[in-house]
């Protein structure tokens, strides 16, 4: 899987990176629709990307894939067969999640530094913001999408800086998809009230 699938503009895309990106793109797009079938796609893409990020020494991103697999299992069982029924967090809930994000980010960074990970501040923020966005998605809160937007934009920059152009392009697409998800879930929340 680590052999080269194709080369574009001097960047070599492995079979692993390509299949990881493709399954991830399908899973994220299905997430914008609130369909329950998104979760198996998340699990498959997360397992593949876990291997890819581990090989790239992006340990925070690799560990995050384990969280995504667990969340995929939880999401499959928590969402109704008809899909997500988006709701919103209370203002108090938003404050708690924001404080959890900042606190966890500051705590995780030195851990990644001691482990010898690459890009520890950015990778730790990406880990924490994605973890919280994933939890909010499992709990069907539409605030997951703005957090995905920020995290995916940061991921785009991180992976470009690391030279993983194909994955960086994927995260740029995720950034745009997060806007679609935000709009769709917010509109769905309004219709169900």
C-alpha positions in Angstrom: 0.0 0.0 0.0 3.0 2.3 0.4 4.0 1.9 -3.2 3.5 4.9 -5.5 0.1 5.1 -7.3 0.9 8.2 -9.3 3.1 11.3 -9.3 1.6 14.7 -9.8 3.8 17.9 -10.0 6.7 16.0 -8.5 4.6 14.7 -5.5 4.3 11.0 -5.2 0.9 9.7 -4.0 1.0 6.3 -2.5 -1.9 3.8 -2.9 -2.4 4.2 0.9 -2.7 8.0 0.7 -5.0 7.9 -2.3 -7.4 5.2 -0.9 -7.4 7.0 2.5 -8.3 10.3 0.9 -11.0 8.8 -1.3 -12.8 6.9 1.5 -12.5 9.9 3.8 -14.0 12.2 1.2 -17.0 9.9 0.8 -17.4 9.7 4.6 -17.3 13.4 5.2 -19.6 14.2 2.3 -22.1 11.7 3.6 -21.8 13.4 7.0 -23.1 16.6 5.6 -26.3 14.8 4.6 -26.7 13.4 8.1 -27.0 9.9 6.8 -26.0 7.1 9.1 -24.0 5.3 6.4 -21.3 8.0 7.0 -20.0 6.0 9.9 -18.6 2.9 8.2 -16.8 5.2 5.7 -15.3 7.2 8.6 -14.1 4.0 10.2 -12.4 2.6 7.1 -10.8 5.9 6.1 -9.6 6.5 9.7 -7.9 3.1 9.9 -6.1 3.8 6.6 -5.2 7.4 7.6 -4.0 6.1 11.0 -1.3 4.1 9.2 -0.4 6.9 6.8 0.0 9.5 9.6 1.9 7.1 11.8 4.4 6.6 8.9 4.6 10.4 8.5 5.4 10.8 12.3 2.3 13.0 12.7 1.5 11.2 16.0 -1.4 13.5 17.0 -3.1 13.0 13.7 -2.4 9.2 13.8 -3.9 8.9 17.3 -6.9 11.0 16.3 -7.8 8.2 13.8 -8.3 5.8 16.7 -10.7 8.3 18.2 -12.5 8.6 14.8 -12.9 4.8 14.6 -14.4 4.7 18.2 -16.7 7.6 17.3 -17.8 5.9 14.1 -18.9 2.9 16.1 -20.7 5.1 18.6 -22.3 7.3 15.8 -23.6 4.2 14.1 -25.4 3.1 17.2 -26.4 6.6 18.4 -27.9 7.9 15.2 -31.3 6.7 14.1 -31.5 4.5 11.0 -33.0 7.6 9.3 -30.0 9.7 10.2 -29.0 12.6 12.4 -31.5 14.9 14.0 -29.3 18.1 14.5 -29.7 20.2 17.5 -27.7 23.0 19.1 -25.6 23.4 22.2 -26.7 25.7 24.9 -24.5 28.8 25.4 -23.1 27.3 28.6 -22.3 24.1 26.6 -20.5 26.2 24.0 -18.4 27.8 26.7 -17.5 24.4 28.3 -16.5 22.9 25.0 -14.4 26.0 24.1 -12.6 25.8 27.5 -12.1 22.0 27.0 -10.5 22.7 23.5 -8.1 25.4 24.8 -7.1 23.4 27.9 -6.6 20.1 26.1 -4.6 21.8 23.4 -2.2 23.3 25.9 -1.9 20.0 27.8 -1.3 17.8 24.7 1.4 19.9 23.0 4.2 19.1 25.5 3.2 15.4 25.4 3.7 15.4 21.6 6.9 17.2 22.0 8.3 14.6 24.4 7.2 11.9 21.9 9.2 13.6 19.1 6.2 14.3 16.9 6.4 16.8 14.1 4.6 20.1 14.3 3.4 19.7 17.8 1.4 22.9 18.4 -0.5 22.6 15.1 -0.9 18.8 15.3 -2.1 19.1 18.9 -4.7 21.7 18.0 -5.8 19.6 15.0 -6.2 16.6 17.3 -8.2 18.4 20.0 -10.4 20.4 17.6 -11.2 17.3 15.5 -11.9 15.3 18.6 -14.4 17.8 19.9 -16.0 18.3 16.5 -16.3 14.5 16.2 -18.0 14.2 19.6 -20.4 17.0 18.7 -21.1 15.2 15.4 -21.9 12.0 17.2 -24.2 13.9 19.6 -25.8 15.5 16.5 -24.9 19.1 17.4 -24.7 21.4 14.4 -21.8 23.3 16.0 -19.5 20.5 14.9 -19.3 22.0 11.4 -17.8 25.4 12.3 -15.2 23.5 14.3 -14.5 21.2 11.4 -14.1 24.3 9.2 -11.4 25.7 11.5 -9.7 22.4 12.1 -9.7 21.4 8.4 -8.3 24.8 7.4 -5.5 24.3 9.9 -5.0 20.7 8.6 -4.7 22.0 5.1 -1.8 24.3 6.1 -0.1 21.6 8.3 -0.1 18.9 5.6 1.0 21.4 3.0 3.9 22.5 5.2 4.8 18.8 5.7 4.8 18.3 2.0 1.8 16.0 1.9 0.1 17.9 -1.0 -2.5 15.4 -1.8 -3.8 15.2 1.7 -3.5 19.0 2.0 -5.8 19.3 -1.1 -8.2 16.8 0.6 -8.3 19.0 3.7 -9.0 22.1 1.6 -11.9 20.2 0.1 -13.0 19.2 3.7 -12.9 22.9 4.6 -15.3 23.7 1.9 -17.5 20.7 2.7 -17.7 21.9 6.3 -19.5 25.0 5.1 -22.0 22.8 3.3 -22.5 20.6 6.4 -22.9 23.7 8.6 -25.6 25.1 6.2 -27.4 21.7 5.8 -27.4 20.8 9.5 -28.4 24.3 10.6 -31.3 24.3 8.1 -32.3 20.8 9.3 -32.3 22.0 12.9 -34.6 25.0 12.0 -37.0 22.7 10.2 -37.4 20.3 13.1 -38.1 23.0 15.7 
